[in-house]
Amino acid sequence: MKPTILITGASGFIGTRLVNAMKKEKYNVCEVDKKLGSDVTNYKQMDGIFSFFTPNIVVHLAAELSNDLFPNIKDNCYGTYVITKLCKKHKVKKLIFSSSAAVYGNNSNALETDYLRPINFYGMAKKYCEKIIQRFGVPYVILRFSNVYGKDGKGIISKLIEEQTPVITSPQHYTRDFIHALDICNAIIKSLKYRKNNVFNISSSKAISIGVLPIKIGKTIKNSIKHKREIKFSCLNNTKAKKELKWTPKISLEKGIKEYELL
């Protein structure tokens, strides 16, 4: 019998795809999301959900993508504390946590063993969330995602494809490492059967300049505005995930963009 998987952020960009992928694999899925009336910061409510569904594994995707301090403390840090504490209480077999490249700050070949130097509140919150999970003593797999893209996303690739004359707020020489949402889902599914506590970079391991993206997509950008506390260079080394998780990204940026435009 397949285990029961509780997914937080189940109605989000990655969550909706993961729920579909899990159901195709015949997993029993419990969906948690603010849009569904369930809030990871509400301990009493979440305790009731854990008690009722008795999940074997929790995939914690719920997060507030913000550079403001308060949502990072409340939704990201406290929400992760609640989920981790309940995993401990209900003897969940594994917690899979969605971390971020933001924990590294500026790093053009980030390894999981590198010192974490986040430069914005979001990166700081994700770093703190990792520490919460590691110190609670629950079995875990932490996945640090690079820049995720795909249909209905809110990132730079979605902006370039959907807007007639997109305004890009990152300087064109800055670099990013893009990974398709379906590759993210595949990495999470691979993590379900992984038996150790570990941290993995989930990325393409290919840096691309912001200024090259419009050329690939065939768009002309309007202007570029520098933001404070923005990461300049970001690329994650995915060698460890390939070796230990037996995972590899399947969707190249070129293929991902073509699929995006066809949808």
Buried (B, 14 or more C-beta within 10 A) or exposed (E): EEEBBBBBBBBBBBBBBBBEBBEEEEBBBBBBBBEEEBBBBBBEBBBEBBEEBEBBBBBBBBBBBBBEEEBBBEBBBBBBBBBBBBBEEBEBEBBBBBBBBBBBBBBBEBEBEBEBEBBBBBBBBBBBBBEBBBEBEBBBBBBBBBBBBBBEBEBBBBBBBEEEEBEBBBBEEBBBBBBBBBBBBBBBBBBBEBEEBBBBBBBBBBBBBBBEBBEEBEBEBEEBEEEEEBBBBBBBBBEBBBEEBEBEBEBEBEEBBEBBEEE
